[in-house]
Amino acid sequence: MKLIRGLQNLKSHFGSVVTIGNFDGVHIGHQKIIKTLVKKAQIMNLPSVLISFSPTPQHFFGHMQATLSSFKQKHALLTNLGLEEYLLINFNTPFSQLSADAFIQQILLKKLNIKHCIVGDDFRFGANRTGDFSLLQTFDFEVEKTPTVLHNFHRVSSSKIRQSLKKGDFNLANQLLGREFSISGKIIHGQKQGRAIDFPTINILIKRKISPLLGVFAVNVELNGKIYNGVCNLGKRPTIGGEIILLEAFLFDFNSQIYGENAKTVFKYKIRDEQKFDSFSALKRQIKSDVKDAKNFFGL
């Protein structure tokens, strides 16, 4: 898949089949749209193009929310679906003021020479969100609306997945995502305080101001082709006055130096919410209990 960062790097196309949206998490509803896009592009012998935005319009206008996938994970998911081009537009003040009509004329028609557009049934675009499916239909290209994907009679959405993760309902979240929810990142040096209480951890900086879930969990950690069971804390570590969100995982039957390696943490079961303890001895007692709960979950 070809990544095009910014409109300044977008070259004129002879034709294209396009979809537009944030696609946070690339859940089963998104997957249906992208598969339809790829299939239509193959039939028309044109490149499939997905347009998305950085930051998201919600973040730009101050409506901060947790993302379900990192940029790297999202890129991999889109590639695996067979998408040919990923246009990532910088959502800044000038772009936010671009009218829906101008977006169609300047980008879809002039630059992408769009022949077919596929969008979700709730799609809105342009300044003040004035653009919609009906407006797209007034131009000289085909427009296709994909119906809402339902799960147990409820609409599949990124918001629903966030709600499920926050409650620790991984079964529902995973069904809506079409895969197990995970967070990946590079293992960094920590403060080594886990070693002082006999629970050495691997530390992963997840580079998120807001996480879709916080707390203590039973997890699988995929590292160098192997899978380890463990228990992790995802949060700011209030007992030691932490200020950034960090993922700390204590792996069972593991004792290796793996700084700088990439690890994938798959969340299996929520044990409890994160909390502040009065002392390290109290924290140690709680971690012992968390480890016991995690091992019971894994049948160890």
C-alpha positions in Angstrom: 0.0 0.0 0.0 1.3 3.5 -0.9 1.1 6.1 1.8 0.6 9.7 0.6 1.3 12.2 3.5 -0.4 15.5 2.7 -2.2 17.0 -0.3 1.1 18.5 -1.4 2.4 15.0 -2.2 -0.8 13.9 -4.1 -0.2 13.5 -7.8 -3.0 13.8 -10.3 -4.7 10.4 -11.1 -6.2 9.2 -14.3 -9.0 7.8 -12.3 -9.7 6.3 -8.9 -12.2 4.6 -6.6 -12.4 6.4 -3.3 -13.7 6.2 0.3 -13.3 8.8 3.0 -13.3 8.6 6.8 -11.4 8.2 10.0 -11.6 4.4 10.1 -10.4 4.3 13.8 -9.8 0.7 14.8 -10.6 -0.6 11.3 -13.6 -2.5 12.8 -15.9 -4.9 10.9 -18.0 -2.1 9.6 -14.9 -0.3 8.2 -13.7 -3.6 6.8 -16.9 -4.1 4.8 -16.5 -0.6 3.2 -12.8 -1.2 2.3 -13.5 -4.7 0.9 -16.3 -3.2 -1.3 -13.9 -0.4 -2.3 -11.1 -2.8 -3.3 -13.4 -5.1 -5.2 -15.0 -2.2 -7.1 -11.5 -0.8 -8.0 -10.5 -4.2 -9.4 -13.6 -4.4 -11.5 -13.0 -0.8 -12.9 -9.2 -1.4 -13.2 -8.5 1.7 -11.1 -6.6 2.3 -7.9 -8.4 2.1 -4.6 -7.9 5.2 -2.5 -8.8 5.7 1.2 -8.8 9.3 2.4 -8.3 10.0 6.1 -7.1 12.8 8.3 -4.4 13.7 10.9 -5.4 14.9 13.4 -8.9 13.7 13.2 -11.6 16.4 12.9 -12.8 15.5 16.4 -9.3 16.1 17.9 -8.8 19.3 15.9 -12.1 20.8 17.2 -11.2 19.8 20.8 -13.3 16.7 21.2 -10.5 14.5 22.4 -11.2 10.8 22.5 -9.0 7.6 22.7 -7.9 6.1 19.5 -8.4 2.3 19.0 -5.4 1.8 16.9 -2.0 3.4 16.5 -0.9 4.8 13.1 1.4 1.8 12.6 -1.3 -0.7 13.4 -3.9 1.1 11.3 -1.5 1.1 8.4 -0.9 -2.7 8.7 -4.7 -3.4 8.9 -5.4 -1.3 5.8 -2.5 -3.0 3.9 -3.8 -6.4 4.7 -7.2 -5.5 3.3 -5.7 -5.0 -0.1 -6.0 -1.2 -0.3 -3.7 0.4 -2.8 -3.4 4.1 -1.7 -3.8 5.7 1.7 -4.1 9.5 1.5 -3.5 11.1 4.9 -4.6 14.8 4.8 -3.3 17.3 7.4 -6.5 18.6 9.1 -5.6 22.2 9.9 -7.4 25.5 10.0 -7.4 26.2 6.2 -8.6 22.6 5.5 -11.3 22.8 8.2 -12.7 25.8 6.4 -12.9 24.1 3.0 -16.5 23.8 1.8 -17.9 20.5 0.9 -18.3 21.6 -2.7 -14.6 22.8 -2.9 -13.5 19.5 -1.4 -15.2 17.6 -4.2 -14.0 20.0 -6.9 -10.4 20.5 -5.8 -9.5 17.0 -4.4 -11.9 14.4 -5.6 -12.3 15.6 -9.1 -9.2 17.7 -10.0 -6.5 15.6 -8.2 -8.0 12.1 -7.9 -10.2 12.2 -11.0 -12.7 10.1 -9.0 -15.0 7.7 -10.9 -16.7 5.9 -8.0 -17.1 6.9 -4.4 -18.1 4.6 -1.5 -19.1 6.0 1.9 -21.0 4.9 5.0 -24.6 5.8 5.4 -23.8 8.5 8.0 -21.0 10.2 6.2 -20.6 14.0 6.5 -17.8 16.2 5.2 -16.7 19.8 4.5 -16.9 23.0 6.6 -19.7 22.7 9.2 -20.3 19.1 8.0 -22.6 20.4 5.2 -21.5 17.7 2.7 -23.4 14.3 2.6 -24.3 11.5 0.3 -26.9 13.6 -1.5 -24.4 16.3 -2.4 -22.0 13.7 -3.8 -24.8 12.4 -6.0 -25.0 15.8 -7.8 -21.6 15.3 -9.4 -20.5 13.4 -12.4 -19.2 10.2 -10.8 -20.9 7.1 -9.3 -21.7 7.2 -5.6 -22.4 4.1 -3.5 -23.7 4.0 0.1 -22.8 1.0 2.3 -25.5 0.0 4.8 -24.9 0.0 8.5 -23.3 -3.1 9.8 -25.2 -4.5 12.8 -24.2 -6.8 15.6 -27.0 -8.2 17.7 -29.3 -5.5 16.2 -26.9 -2.7 17.3 -24.8 -0.5 15.0 -21.1 -1.3 14.8 -19.1 1.8 15.7 -15.8 2.9 17.1 -17.7 4.6 20.0 -19.4 1.3 20.9 -16.0 -0.4 20.9 -14.6 2.3 23.3 -17.5 1.8 25.6 -17.0 -2.0 25.6 -13.3 -1.7 26.3 -13.9 0.8 29.1 -16.2 -1.7 30.8 -13.8 -4.6 30.3 -16.1 -6.4 27.8 -13.4 -7.8 25.6 -15.7 -10.4 24.1 -18.0 -7.7 22.5 -15.1 -5.4 21.6 -13.3 -8.2 19.8 -16.4 -9.2 17.9 -16.9 -5.7 16.7 -13.2 -5.3 15.8 -13.0 -8.6 14.1 -9.8 -9.4 16.1 -8.5 -9.3 19.6 -7.9 -5.8 21.0 -4.2 -5.2 21.4 -1.6 -2.4 22.0 1.9 -2.6 20.6 5.0 -0.6 21.3 8.7 -0.6 22.0 10.0 -1.8 25.4 11.7 1.0 27.3 13.8 1.4 30.5 11.5 2.0 33.5 12.3 3.2 37.0 13.1 -0.4 38.1 10.7 -0.1 41.0 9.0 -3.3 40.1 12.2 -5.2 40.8 12.3 -3.7 44.3 9.0 -5.4 45.2 9.9 -8.7 43.3 7.7 -8.0 40.3 10.0 -6.9 37.5 8.0 -5.6 34.5 8.5 -4.7 30.9 7.5 -1.1 30.2 5.9 0.0 27.0 5.4 3.7 26.3 2.2 3.8 24.3 2.4 7.4 23.2 -1.3 8.2 23.9 -2.7 11.1 25.9 -5.9 9.2 26.3 -6.2 5.4 26.4 -9.3 3.5 25.5 -8.9 1.4 28.7 -7.2 1.8 32.0 -6.6 -0.6 34.8 -5.1 -4.0 35.6 -5.5 -6.9 33.2 -4.6 -10.5 32.4 -2.8 -10.3 29.1 -0.9 -12.2 26.5 2.3 -10.5 25.4 3.8 -11.5 22.0 7.5 -11.0 22.0 10.1 -12.3 19.5 7.7 -14.8 18.1 6.7 -16.2 21.5 3.6 -15.6 23.6 3.8 -15.1 27.4 1.0 -14.9 29.9 1.1 -12.1 32.4 -0.6 -9.3 34.3 -0.3 -5.7 33.3 -1.1 -2.2 34.6 -2.2 0.3 32.0 -2.3 3.8 33.5 -0.3 6.6 35.1 0.8 4.7 38.2 -0.7 7.0 40.9 1.2 5.3 43.7 4.5 6.8 42.4 3.0 10.0 41.0 3.2 9.1 37.4 2.2 11.7 34.8 2.2 9.7 31.5 0.2 6.6 30.5 2.5 3.6 30.6 1.9 -0.1 30.0 3.7 -2.2 32.6 3.5 -6.0 32.3 4.8 -8.7 34.7 5.3 -11.8 32.6 5.1 -15.3 34.1 8.2 -17.5 33.8 10.2 -14.8 32.0 13.6 -13.3 32.8 15.3 -11.7 29.8 16.7 -8.3 28.9 14.7 -7.1 25.9 15.0 -3.3 25.8 14.3 -1.8 22.4 12.2 -4.8 21.2 8.6 -4.4 20.0 5.9 -6.2 22.1 2.2 -6.7 21.4 -0.1 -6.9 24.4 -3.4 -8.6 23.9 -5.9 -7.9 26.6 -7.8 -10.9 27.9 -9.6 -10.0 31.1 -10.0 -7.0 33.3 -9.0 -7.7 36.9 -9.6 -4.2 38.5 -9.4 -0.5 38.1 -6.1 1.3 38.7 -5.8 2.7 42.2 -3.4 4.6 44.5 -1.8 2.8 47.4 -0.5 4.3 50.6 2.7 2.3 50.5 4.8 0.0 48.3 4.1 -2.9 50.7 0.4 -2.4 50.1 1.0 -2.2 46.4 3.0 -5.5 46.6 0.2 -7.3 48.4 -2.2 -6.1 45.7 0.0 -7.2 42.9 0.3 -10.7 44.4 -3.5 -10.8 44.4 -3.6 -9.6 40.8 -1.1 -12.2 39.7 -3.2 -14.9 41.4 -6.3 -13.7 39.6 -4.5 -13.6 36.2 -3.1 -17.1 36.7 -6.6 -18.4 37.7 -7.9 -16.9 34.5 -5.3 -18.7 32.4 -5.7 -21.9 34.4 -2.2 -21.9 35.7 
